Amino acid sequence: MMMITGGAFSGKLEFARKHFELKEDEVVCGADCGLADVFTAKCVDHYELVVRRLLENGAGQEAPEAFTERFIRENPEAIVIMDEIGGGIIPLEKSERLWREQTGRAGCRIAERSDTVIRLCCGLPAVLKGTLG
Amino acid sequence: MMTLVTGGAKCGKSHYSERILDGFAGKKFYIATMEPYGEEALAAIARHRGLRAGKGFTTIERYTDIDELILPGDGGRPAGVRNSGCGILLECTANLCANEMFRDGRICDPTEKILRGFRHLRDISSELVIVTNEVGNDGISYEEGTAAYIRALGEVNRLAAQTADRVVECVYGIPVTLKNQRK
């Protein structure tokens, strides 16, 4: 597994596309892809939004932690792109707090299982873990 | 030589940026982009003025149109005898971006204009330091204007980083070098 993180609009997807020569249909976006697609896609963009949708769907839906474990198990070669969202003021809204927490936990698990973790800032990649081949 | 210094709020960006120009022998200009509106802005400006005092900067207040800036003293001079050997510190891109975007009650795309400004400053100086900010790390969905601003500043930062010889992110005062092509 490979993780790419950084703030919004820091150049994560562009970096992934160039570095791994990803084709358009090899990237699914957490904002609107089928949740099942996460398990087969080569690259999942906005995993933090996958977490958000799992929380919004509520009861009857797999909890984010279990979902992420299954993701790690079933798609261990995935390139996962995730916004860093934990900065700033803790949100007043409970659902926003829950989303931040669950995204943070998912990110820690994905980083733990990734051979390489890259963080983008101003479009520049910094290797936080492993090496960039 | 152009250095881009980034980081979150109050991470020591200004102090580090000034230090880059500490040993600089030529004339030094400080371009302040923050408009002095409100108590907090005035307090921040006073604090930064205090930090710069005695460091030999000539302050220029310039809130927009950096691409058309003429340094004091350069106006009537021919190109060869301008302040071309000077040092320039611009602070901060986040203010500049907001000032350029939200003008005359409309939202403009400021990216091209700001980058043109940075290239202009690079051309008229021998040491340029640009301070910017990281605003896209809180995961909050903002209304349209703010969302557009976060997107624009992200784009400005990426393009400025491409143009810069050096990019440094400050973390609690510790400079982390993200790019260095300094000869």
Interface residues (C-beta under 8 A of the other chain):
Chain A: G7 A8 F9 S10 G11 E48 D83 E84 I85 G86 G87 G88 I89 P91 E96 W99 R100 T103 C121 C122 G123 L124 A126
Chain B: L4 T6 G8 T132 E134 V135 G136 N137 D138 G139 I140 I150 R151 L153 G154 E155 N157 R158 L159 A160 A161 Q162 V167 E169 V176 L178 K179
